[in-house]
Amino acid sequence: MLRFILRRLLQAIPTLLGVLTLTWFLFFGTASAESIARRNLSSKDPTPAQVQGWIKEHGYDQPPAVQLRKATVDMLMFKFGKSDATKEDIWTRIRQGAGPSIVVSSTIFIGTVFGAILVAVLAAAFRGTYIDKTTTIVCVLLMSVVYTVYVIGGQYFLSKQLRYGPIWGFDPASGLFKYILVPSAIGFAAGIATEIRLYRTFLLDEISQDYVRTARAKGVSETRILAQHVLKNALIPIITNTVAVIPGLILGGLLLENFFGIPGLGSYLFEALGSNDFSVVRAMVFLGTLLYIFGLIMTDIAYAIVDPRVRID
Amino acid sequence: MEKLLQVDDLRTWFRTSRGIVKAVDGVSFDVAPGKTRAIVGESGCGKSITALSILQLVPEPAGYIESGKIHFGGEDILERSWTDMRGLRGREIAMIFQEPMTSLNPTRTIGWQLSEAMTVHGKDAPAARARALELLERVGLRDPNAALRQYPHELSGGMRQRVMIAIALANRPKLLIADEPTTALDVTVQAQIMSLIKELQDELGMAMLLITHDLGIVSEVAHDVSVMYAGQVVEAAPTRDLFHDPRHPYTQGLFASLPARNRRGKDLMTLDGIVPDAANWPTGCRFAERCAHRLDACSAPPALHGSGTHRQVRCHLPSAMEVTK
């Protein structure tokens, strides 16, 4: 087990280097250092001297090899540096933003996964009946609505009309619940339909397996077959599907956080993208990649826990 | 003698996009207590669906029992609701399936699955556990103690089929339905599994309905045989009589297609043509198209002659009808 994790972590290094190099090329392939400097300088029409000064100050005048090394190796050492736009220490900002992001997105995640399993089991238990068909219709309807409509609609009805929580802002000191209620409800409604459909398919795949027939021939009840036989097997694909996204919860939702003014990592990245703040973008890309790799390792471990046929060594 | 299982004119049909498929279309047979009846026939003749119909395990919602009666111990068990059947399944009537590789739950231990067969019928967990060990020992697992904690993928096909047998026999059923129990196994393992089943049958005094296409197995274990073709029984007789003197041209064809000592050196016979489409059975004799002895009368459906006697044949040929008198 330990050897497996170690091996996977070593394999992660070339992946991370690749992602960082690619990010660097993409960023400077689309924008020159000069245009970034202009975007970040406060005066409307900066003099060439000001621009050159900014570029020099942020180290974008150095040879590409040095810059590339800074954009990759420094990241691997977790030296994120300061923001190009605000000169804030990036690591401090990430630590501050992780909290709100984790709170909101894990609420959504846990609610979605458990809610979806519950509804999917019901749909599978009553497959072919009106309960199953109604679920399908509702899911397809939910899936056909664009995400921003949920956000704006949710803000209007839940926050403005029903006053379940503030439309904008985040101040956990004055009661965390009211700040996360509406965003969580929106994230839940926008995401659950896809999961229900997916989990229902996983469950129905299992129901048609031979071992279910064996269980029936033993005299096991349908309820017990679902709970004790089918669910455990269906959990294998469900877990593979969900564990990988758990680390991503730290990064939060780009749009949702931005619309509700939640000072999480999602809105941090959103702002950085808007202001061509490369040092923040590369730090966030690095963090995202790292968490994603971590998620994949966790998936494999979870796999080995649920499926006795899978062994890690 | 009182019959343990009596199937009368069973029809199990399937709704499909091609129309109604009459997979089992008027099948009758019986099984006496402690005896073995084999149902033989080629793939798609409806023999497995017949077996599944007895336990009401026909794949729903496409499959359904259109009509017929299935008496078990004097009770028409088709009258039972799906839920009421549960008390019978695994306790009075047990079943072994063809595919030992997929018939066990991959995520549960052998001990768990074996114990469950007993706990769902009211046995308490420790007693079930003890009996599970006893059963695994009896069906010949090398290390029954370890096997209790093992998962199906850790066992070979033959060992898994032994586990399936242990599950089936856990509650000492009166009737065992074995649906091609050895088809998926290696030839060497086949003989071991079949003799184990036979041994346990004698030990428990249970009756068996053996679904197979292997005439060799039939001659060894069955007391009576029903030959199925195209959803119907075409010939039924005590095993010895049937092997000695097959009457229906299809049964004769089956035997002629086997290697035999007195035909040494000659080519094996094959039946020309294919089984007709189950969604569209011929109106007359279903075997007529492949039959070498076809008569004009064969355009009308033949009755099963000799119902109630020890030999029944579904054929218009005078030679076939003769023996039933």
Interface residues (C-beta under 8 A of the other chain):
Chain A: G128 Q209 D210 Y211 R213 T214 A215 R216 A217 K218 G219 V220 S221 R224 Q228 H229 K232 N233 I236 V306 D307 P308 R309
Chain B: L55 L57 P61 T83 R86 G87 L88 R89 G90 R91 A94 M95 F97 E99 T102 S103 L104 N105 P106 T107 R108 E116 A117 V120 H121 Y151 H153 M164 I167
